[in-house]
Amino acid sequence: MTRPRRAALAPLDAALGFITALGFITALGFITALGFITALCLLLLVPTACSPERGPVSDFDAPAAPGATTGDVATESANEPSVPLPELGDAGTDTNVHVYDCDDGTPLVTELRPQEDRLLVTLPGSRSTLEHREAASGARFSDGSLTFWTQGDGAFLERAEGGTVRCSENRRRTVIEAARLAGAALWAAGNEPGWSLQLFPERLVLVTDYGETTIQTAAPTPVDEGETTTYTAHTEAHDVVVTVDREACQDSMHDGDPLPARVVVRFDGKLLRGCGEPLTAPDALVDSHREP
């Protein structure tokens, strides 16, 4: 090759040499980095980071239903403190009585008796007193054949002959039936502001302003006019007039069936509207719970 041609190809040879060297260095760096990562995985023994075949995390920590087991180990512990059944406060009513609806259609009433550490459970046709049992979570009561177990916002009813069914609290029925058990003849409530009214044989109790104001009067005399009953009560500070119309009333703040009465309360120049339920008619389930 002539000298001029070699001189012309010199820049091309230099560029090819540079590219070859750069590729070698890049490959060497990649191999070095890969070796370093592999060595680090082996050194630290982290199979999660190094093994792509690892499956999903198991859900062993998910809560089990009452009576269920994980392997041969029962899902309860004598070392875990129990959580008491919650008390319900709604529109001025505090109670240890709760009403539940179960997924199989069974209604039930429970009453916590903390002094005795027992739970009274009333089902259609039966009434049982359950002893407190330790549980890994929630509050569990049982008599050996019937078990009632609360977990979070839900509950479970377990019967020896019928398996386990999930139950949920009917909060409105809880408040109404607690009033019935206390002897009220009428319960009513409304919203904005939140208020409730209970009419007992000896007194009328109105709680309003979201529980901030309570007015009690002697029991008013009812005046009936067709499907409407009016109660008028007086104290030195208040005049209270309650009008009850016996027609279906749907509470905008509660799902479910409508209540059987529309209720209007007038007092001190204020007007409250809501829904209510006369409690003079017997309720077979609650009345059986009331029996000693």
C-alpha positions in Angstrom: 0.0 0.0 0.0 1.3 3.4 -0.9 2.2 5.9 1.8 -0.6 8.4 0.8 -3.3 5.7 1.0 -2.1 4.6 4.5 -2.1 8.2 5.6 -5.7 8.6 4.4 -6.9 5.4 6.4 -5.1 6.4 9.6 -8.1 8.3 11.1 -10.4 5.3 10.4 -8.1 2.9 12.0 -7.9 5.2 15.1 -11.7 5.3 15.3 -12.1 1.6 15.0 -9.5 1.1 17.7 -11.3 3.5 20.0 -14.7 1.8 19.5 -13.2 -1.6 20.1 -11.6 -0.4 23.4 -14.8 1.3 24.5 -16.8 -2.0 23.9 -14.3 -4.0 25.8 -14.4 -1.6 28.8 -18.2 -1.5 28.8 -18.5 -5.3 28.7 -15.9 -5.6 31.5 -17.8 -3.1 33.6 -21.1 -5.0 33.0 -19.5 -8.4 34.0 -17.9 -6.8 37.0 -21.3 -5.2 38.2 -23.2 -8.5 37.6 -20.6 -10.4 39.5 -20.8 -7.9 42.4 -24.6 -8.2 42.6 -24.4 -12.0 42.5 -21.8 -12.0 45.2 -23.9 -9.6 47.3 -27.0 -11.8 47.0 -25.1 -14.9 48.0 -23.3 -13.0 50.8 -26.5 -11.5 52.4 -28.6 -14.6 51.7 -31.6 -12.6 50.5 -33.7 -15.0 48.5 -36.5 -12.5 48.0 -34.2 -10.2 46.0 -32.4 -12.9 44.1 -35.0 -15.5 43.3 -37.7 -14.6 40.7 -39.6 -17.9 41.5 -40.8 -16.6 44.9 -44.6 -16.8 45.1 -47.0 -14.3 46.7 -47.0 -13.6 50.4 -49.4 -15.9 52.2 -52.4 -14.6 54.1 -51.9 -16.6 57.3 -52.4 -13.3 59.3 -56.0 -12.9 58.1 -58.5 -13.4 60.9 -60.2 -16.8 61.0 -63.9 -17.3 61.7 -64.9 -18.6 65.2 -64.1 -22.2 65.7 -61.8 -22.3 62.7 -58.3 -23.7 63.0 -55.0 -23.1 61.3 -53.4 -26.6 61.0 -53.9 -28.2 64.4 -53.7 -24.9 66.3 -57.0 -23.3 67.4 -57.4 -19.6 66.6 -57.7 -18.4 70.2 -55.2 -17.7 73.0 -55.5 -17.6 76.7 -52.8 -15.0 76.9 -54.7 -12.3 74.8 -56.9 -9.8 76.7 -60.5 -9.8 75.6 -62.1 -6.7 74.1 -65.5 -5.9 75.8 -68.6 -5.5 73.7 -69.0 -1.9 72.7 -71.6 0.3 74.3 -73.8 2.1 71.9 -74.6 5.8 72.3 -77.1 7.1 69.7 -79.3 10.2 70.2 -79.0 10.2 73.9 -79.4 6.4 74.5 -76.6 4.3 76.1 -77.2 0.6 76.4 -75.6 -2.8 76.8 -78.5 -4.2 74.7 -77.7 -4.8 71.0 -79.9 -6.2 68.1 -78.2 -8.2 65.3 -79.4 -9.5 62.0 -77.5 -12.6 60.8 -76.9 -13.7 57.2 -79.2 -16.7 57.5 -82.1 -14.4 58.5 -81.9 -15.1 62.2 -82.5 -12.0 64.4 -81.0 -11.9 67.9 -80.8 -9.7 70.9 -77.7 -9.6 73.2 -77.2 -7.9 76.6 -73.8 -7.6 78.1 -73.8 -8.0 81.9 -70.3 -6.8 82.8 -70.6 -7.3 86.5 -71.3 -11.0 85.9 -68.9 -11.2 82.9 -71.8 -12.8 81.0 -73.7 -12.2 77.8 -77.5 -12.9 77.6 -78.5 -13.9 74.1 -82.1 -14.2 72.9 -82.9 -16.0 69.7 -86.4 -16.8 68.4 -87.7 -19.5 70.7 -84.6 -19.6 73.0 -82.7 -17.6 75.6 -79.2 -18.4 76.8 -76.7 -17.1 79.2 -73.1 -17.3 77.8 -69.9 -17.2 79.9 -67.0 -15.0 78.8 -64.2 -16.9 77.1 -60.7 -15.7 76.2 -60.2 -15.0 72.5 -57.3 -14.0 70.3 -59.4 -11.0 69.1 -62.7 -9.5 69.8 -65.0 -10.7 72.6 -66.2 -14.3 72.8 -69.0 -15.8 74.9 -70.1 -19.4 75.0 -72.1 -22.0 76.9 -70.5 -25.0 75.0 -73.3 -25.3 72.5 -73.9 -21.7 71.5 -71.1 -19.2 70.9 -71.3 -15.5 70.1 -68.1 -13.7 69.0 -67.6 -10.1 68.1 -64.7 -9.1 65.8 -64.4 -5.4 64.8 -67.7 -4.2 63.5 -69.1 -7.7 62.9 -70.0 -10.7 64.9 -70.4 -14.5 64.5 -73.0 -16.8 65.9 -71.9 -20.4 66.2 -74.3 -23.2 67.0 -73.2 -26.8 67.6 -75.8 -28.2 65.3 -75.9 -25.3 62.8 -72.4 -24.2 62.0 -71.2 -20.5 62.0 -73.1 -17.6 60.6 -71.9 -13.9 60.3 -74.1 -11.2 61.9 -74.2 -7.5 61.8 -75.6 -5.0 64.2 -78.9 -3.2 63.3 -78.0 0.0 65.1 -81.4 1.7 64.7 -83.2 -1.4 66.1 -80.7 -1.5 68.9 -81.7 1.9 70.0 -85.4 1.3 69.5 -85.5 -2.0 71.3 -83.4 -0.7 74.2 -86.1 2.0 74.6 -88.7 -0.8 74.5 -86.9 -2.8 77.2 -86.6 0.4 79.3 -90.4 0.7 79.2 -90.9 3.5 76.7 -94.2 3.6 74.8 -92.9 5.8 72.0 -89.5 6.3 70.4 -88.7 8.9 67.8 -85.6 10.6 66.3 -84.6 13.1 63.6 -81.7 14.9 62.1 -80.2 18.4 61.7 -80.0 18.9 64.6 -79.9 15.4 65.8 -82.6 14.7 68.4 -84.5 11.8 70.0 -87.6 11.5 72.0 -88.8 8.7 74.4 -92.2 8.7 76.0 -92.5 6.7 79.2 -95.6 6.1 81.3 -94.4 8.6 83.9 -92.3 11.1 81.8 -91.3 12.5 78.4 -87.6 12.8 77.6 -86.5 15.0 74.7 -82.8 15.1 73.8 -81.8 17.6 71.1 -78.9 19.7 69.7 -76.9 16.5 69.2 -77.2 15.6 72.9 -76.4 19.0 74.3 -80.0 19.8 75.5 -82.3 17.5 77.5 -85.8 18.4 78.4 -87.9 16.2 80.8 -91.5 16.6 81.6 -94.2 14.7 83.3 -96.0 12.3 81.0 -98.4 14.2 78.8 -102.0 13.1 78.2 -102.6 11.9 74.6 -105.3 13.3 72.4 -106.3 11.0 69.5 -107.8 12.4 66.3 -108.1 9.6 63.7 -104.6 8.5 62.8 -103.0 11.4 64.7 -102.1 11.5 68.4 -101.0 14.7 70.0 -99.1 15.0 73.3 -98.8 18.3 75.1 -96.5 18.8 78.1 -95.5 21.8 80.1 -92.7 22.8 82.6 -91.8 26.1 84.1 -89.3 26.6 81.3 -90.7 24.7 78.3 -93.8 23.9 76.4 -93.5 20.7 74.3 -96.1 19.5 71.7 -95.5 16.2 70.0 -97.6 15.1 67.0 -97.5 11.5 65.9 -99.1 10.6 62.5 -99.4 6.9 61.9 -98.0 6.7 58.4 -94.8 5.3 57.0 -91.8 7.5 57.5 -88.4 6.9 55.8 -85.4 8.4 57.7 -83.0 9.9 55.2 -80.0 9.0 57.4 -80.8 5.3 57.7 -81.2 2.6 55.2 -83.7 -0.2 55.6 -87.5 -0.4 56.2 -89.4 2.8 57.0 -90.7 3.4 60.5 -94.5 3.4 61.1 -94.9 7.0 62.3 -94.1 10.6 61.3 -93.3 12.7 64.4 -93.2 16.5 64.7 -91.9 18.1 67.9 -92.6 21.8 68.7 -90.9 23.4 71.7 -89.7 26.9 72.6 -90.5 28.2 69.1 -88.5 25.4 67.4 -89.7 22.7 65.1 -88.2 19.2 64.8 -89.3 16.6 62.2 -88.4 12.9 62.2 -89.7 9.3 62.3 -90.8 7.2 65.2 -92.3 3.9 66.4 -95.0 3.3 69.0 -93.6 0.6 71.3 -96.9 -0.4 73.0 -97.3 -3.4 70.6 -95.5 -6.4 71.9 -92.3 -7.6 70.2 -92.0 -11.4 70.6 -88.2 -11.5 70.5 -87.6 -8.5 72.7 -90.4 -9.4 75.2 -88.9 -12.9 75.5 -85.5 -11.2 76.2 -87.2 -9.1 78.9 -88.4 -12.2 80.8 -86.3 -12.9 84.0 
